[in-house]
């Protein structure tokens, strides 16, 4: 039996819109990409029932179906998709160096270039009724799903700039937005708070938390609890948006790649280049601002082009004279 370590030209870690778009471009550039899907093949979109804002689908498409089509398109150009999770990395500091990735704590695979598309995971409240109704009215993305609740009453949980931004977005299309803030103050910037104050259909409930999401198949209401008095109140809503943050899936790269304080990978301006030669980051692993499928796909394209140009530079470089 051979113990030879496999070496790839391009490894893509993650299989969401960024990963599969990177694979499409990399395969067409003859980089022979191999995609490792991670624990959630298809990424966050596999938990989204309807995708109405991705170009090219005039009638919309369900999230899992869209990811199947993206995978099939990548495979049509020669991408190899493997079920497996990257559990460790050893990234080279040298231009032209070889990177090592451990898959499922067992197999080491080498790669000349790596495209990181591991995404981010939305934080939820993790109460049973909320988890049960995810996709049935509970969402972590107002920009993605708010359209479905046009003219309806909704609620949003959160107190930071992201929550304020999403509440403002919802206020423009929904009848009423109830905003639940756990503390007796908001963490959002003063400018964002002033914006909320100017919107008459937003009601902010301070010192309030979700006790239970009401409804069997879809959200029909919300039981709110005042965390100071213990008093509970039921309100009628059809949509609940959780805006308490995201966690980028980048833990295995800590200590090797430059990141911000919350773990998002830092890339060079107008590129997907990281601080390691031959390692590129795309999608929600490096984007904490937009977090949309279409922007993730765009950075996946960029990462593949950056990888192609990097390899071309390496191959064109004259050999060192000894």
Secondary structure, 3 states (H helix, E strand, C coil): CCCCCEEEEEEEECCCHHHHHHHHHHHHCCCCEEEECCCCCCHHHHHCCCECCCCCCCCCECHHHHHHHHHHHHHHCCCEEECCCEEEEECCCCCCCCEEEEECCCEEEEEEEEEECCCEEECCCCCHHHHHCECCCEECCHHHHHHHHCCCEEEEECCCHHHHHHHHHHHHHCCEEEEEECCCCCCCCHHHHHHHHCCCCEEEEECEEEEEEECCCCCCEEEEEECCCCCEEEECCCEEEECCCEEECCHHHCCCCCECCCCCECCCCCCCECCCCCEEECHHHCCCCCCCHHHHHHHHHHHHHHHHHHHHHHHHCCCCCC
